[in-house]
Amino acid sequence: MLILQVQIHVLPESIEAFRAATIENVTHSLQEPGIARFDFLQHAEDPNRFSLCEVYRDDAAAAAHRASAHWAKWTETVAPMMAEPRVRTWYKTIFPGDEAW
């Protein structure tokens, strides 16, 4: 499994539009067969900060997601809403093992 955590800082005036665009993207993403999980989180103390936690079954699934129309639409839509570039960090599972997903 590959896990991508994305940290996003959104402009205050864009919070609701960002939430709507991201929920649409997550909804479509969860229909992809290579995605085991896709969480969209808002920081409890700073409502301008969000996280995505995306769990892919393999490299091909991650590549397929980045090639999807809904991902392209999301990146174009939310780019002007960001206060700074998003930070992406890739992880591999240790425990539980891949079989637990």
C-alpha positions as CSV (number, residue, x, y, z in Angstrom):
1,M,0.0,0.0,0.0
2,L,1.0,3.6,-0.6
3,I,-0.3,6.3,1.6
4,L,-0.2,9.9,0.6
5,Q,-0.8,12.6,3.2
6,V,-1.4,16.1,1.8
7,Q,-1.4,19.2,4.0
8,I,-3.3,22.2,2.6
9,H,-3.6,25.8,3.8
10,V,-6.7,27.5,2.3
11,L,-7.4,31.2,2.1
12,P,-10.1,32.1,4.7
13,E,-12.6,33.3,2.0
14,S,-12.3,30.0,0.1
15,I,-13.0,27.5,2.9
16,E,-16.6,26.6,1.8
17,A,-15.7,26.5,-1.9
18,F,-12.7,24.3,-1.1
19,R,-14.7,22.0,1.0
20,A,-17.3,21.5,-1.7
21,A,-14.7,20.9,-4.5
22,T,-12.8,18.5,-2.4
23,I,-15.9,16.5,-1.3
24,E,-16.7,16.1,-5.0
25,N,-13.2,14.9,-5.7
26,V,-13.2,12.5,-2.8
27,T,-16.6,11.1,-3.8
28,H,-15.3,10.3,-7.3
29,S,-12.0,9.0,-6.0
30,L,-13.6,6.5,-3.7
31,Q,-15.1,4.9,-6.8
32,E,-11.7,4.1,-8.2
33,P,-10.8,0.4,-7.6
34,G,-7.2,1.1,-6.6
35,I,-8.1,3.4,-3.8
36,A,-8.6,1.6,-0.4
37,R,-9.3,4.8,1.6
38,F,-9.5,8.5,1.0
39,D,-10.1,10.8,4.1
40,F,-10.7,14.5,4.0
41,L,-10.0,16.3,7.3
42,Q,-10.2,19.9,8.6
43,H,-7.9,21.0,11.4
44,A,-9.8,21.3,14.7
45,E,-8.2,24.5,15.8
46,D,-7.4,26.2,12.4
47,P,-10.3,26.0,10.0
48,N,-8.0,27.2,7.1
49,R,-6.0,24.0,7.2
50,F,-7.0,20.6,5.8
51,S,-5.5,17.2,5.2
52,L,-6.1,14.5,2.7
53,C,-5.1,10.9,3.6
54,E,-5.1,8.8,0.5
55,V,-4.5,5.0,0.5
56,Y,-3.6,3.4,-2.8
57,R,-3.2,-0.3,-3.5
58,D,-0.1,0.2,-5.6
59,D,1.8,2.7,-7.8
60,A,-0.5,2.1,-10.7
61,A,-3.6,3.1,-8.6
62,A,-1.9,6.3,-7.6
63,A,-1.0,7.0,-11.3
64,A,-4.5,6.3,-12.4
65,H,-5.9,8.7,-9.8
66,R,-3.6,11.5,-11.0
67,A,-4.8,10.8,-14.6
68,S,-8.5,11.0,-13.7
69,A,-10.7,13.8,-14.9
70,H,-12.0,14.5,-11.4
71,W,-8.4,15.0,-10.1
72,A,-7.6,17.4,-12.9
73,K,-10.8,19.3,-12.3
74,W,-10.0,19.5,-8.5
75,T,-6.4,20.7,-8.9
76,E,-7.5,23.4,-11.4
77,T,-10.5,24.5,-9.2
78,V,-8.7,24.7,-5.9
79,A,-5.3,26.1,-7.0
80,P,-6.4,29.8,-6.5
81,M,-7.9,28.9,-3.1
82,M,-4.6,27.9,-1.5
83,A,-2.7,30.3,0.8
84,E,0.5,28.4,0.0
85,P,1.5,25.3,-2.1
86,R,0.2,22.0,-0.7
87,V,2.7,19.7,1.0
88,R,2.6,16.0,-0.2
89,T,4.3,13.2,1.7
90,W,4.3,9.5,0.6
91,Y,4.4,6.6,3.1
92,K,4.4,2.8,2.9
93,T,2.5,0.7,5.4
94,I,4.2,-1.1,8.2
95,F,1.5,-2.1,10.6
96,P,-1.2,-3.2,10.0
97,G,0.1,-5.0,6.9
98,D,-1.3,-4.6,3.4
99,E,-3.6,-7.6,3.9
100,A,-5.5,-5.6,6.6
101,W,-6.7,-3.1,4.0
